[in-house]
């Protein structure tokens, strides 16, 4: 030991990854470009808020599936049935509590919505647990079999909806406080669409908080990137799989509740009808990316609304065209996480 021993160098901070803002800017740029094309501010505002509400509901329904696909590498074509069951679970609340649904009270109306969400998420979460244990677990790593068995499970579950609730459409109007519209200038904005935007933002913020600020979120993100390394560190990734699948099913149930009050008519196949949109959103956003799923949902909904107003014949293929353009620009999606 000498008195002139050199001091240990100070630890250097880890380099921070650069933020990719370009995909985020697409949404406001798209909205601004649509203003002169529509030519009417009130019409533009109505279309934009409607698109944002639709996008938020699509995000809630798709966010669980993007985690399941990103972490578990499972092609769950039966995801739509969780949406349908979440929607039909609304009847378990609104029928016995019809008085609270029609009451002119914000407190009672919000309580009904919260109870619908809790019942739907609990029911679809339990169904997701059974679905993973019985149908998905035997076919891990076998994509073709996953497609076949999950579609089979979807058909069986859809027939169970027919048995339990019948085949006739069921009307479920939203609670009294969320009916009608709010006037902003000459634009009439439906109250329920404002609620859908608020719920979508809360779900997105909660998912970001869990994924980025908690240990379980760290494990999920690490499992998406490198599941074998997480397993080698001593964590039971199979249990993590089950938890993610149940959470994804519960989010689908919540999306089903929002979708039920938006459509106001329940049909057994209503969840399967949006599965094409959900897969488009997941592909656009990047497999396993919650942020990409969020931006993709907004893009899909806004493009559909704007093209539906400007060129109705083009609106049917607008989402496919959007997906093609995005993949030509970024073949792995806006924010790719898992390398497939």
Secondary structure, DSSP 8 states (H G I E B T S, - for coil): --TT-----------------HHHHHHHHHHHHHHHHH--HHHHHHHHHHHHHHHHHHHHHHHHHHHIIIII----TTHHHHHHHHHHTTHHHHTTTHHHHHSS-HHHHHHHHHHHHHHHHHHHHHHHHHHIIIIIGGGTT-HHHHHHHHHHHHHHHHHHHHHHH-SS-EE----GGGSSEEEETTEEEEHHHHHHHHHHHHHHHHHHHHHHHSHHHHHHHHHHHHHHHHHHTT--HHHHHHHHHHHHHHHHHHHHHHHHHHH-EE-TTHHHHTHHHHHHHHHHH-TT-HHHHHHHHHHHHHHHHHHHHH-HHHHTTHHHHHHHHHHHH-TT-TT--S--
